[in-house]
Amino acid sequence: MFGYLNKRIKYFTLFDVKLTQMTAMCVLIILIKFIPQITSLNTWWYVAGAIIFALRPLYLVFIKK
């Protein structure tokens, strides 16, 4: 399944990637509307999540040869 999806994603343009990001942001807004307790978390949880989620992309861009 992942092989098929990887082949399909190769056809994405920058515009398609940005549309996917906007879709994810809209889903997040819907989750916040349904579960407002998410916004009451400590800011450091968001910082930690951003760092953890950024590790692999940063590794692929800057370190991996």
N, C-alpha and C positions, 0 to 999 in steps of 0.2 A: 504494500500500500504506500509506504513512504517513497519507494522508488518511483512509483507512478506520480505522486504529488511533486517530487523533485523535478521530474521531467516537465510537468505542467507549469511549475513556478518559473522555469527558465524563460517562458514567454512573457513574464511580467515586465512591464515598463516601470519607470519611476512613478508615473502617474498611478499605476495599479497598486504599487507599494504604499503610496500615500493614502489612497482610498481605503486600503486595508487598515492602516493606522487610524484613520478617522472612524472606521467601523468599530475598532477596538475601544476607542475613546467613548463612542456613543454607548456601547455595552457597559462600560465602566460607569457612565452617568446613570444608566438605568439601575445598575446594582446599588449605587449610592442612594438613589431615590427609594429603593425597596429596603435597604439596610443602612439607615442613617448612622448607626453606631460605628461604621467604618471610618467616618470623618473624625471621630473622637479619639482615635488612636494617637499615641505619642508620635511626634514628627520623626524621631529616630528610627521607627519601624519602616517608614517610607524611605528614608535615606538608606537603610540597610538593604531593603528590597531593591532599590535602584542599583546599588553597587553589585549585589549578587546577580541580578539579571543582566547587567552590563559586562560581567567578566568574560564570558565566552566571545561575544562580538568584539570586544576590545582585544582579546587575545588573538583572534583570527586576523584582525586588521593590522595590529602593530607588532606582534611577536612571531607568529607562525610564518615560516619562509616557504 
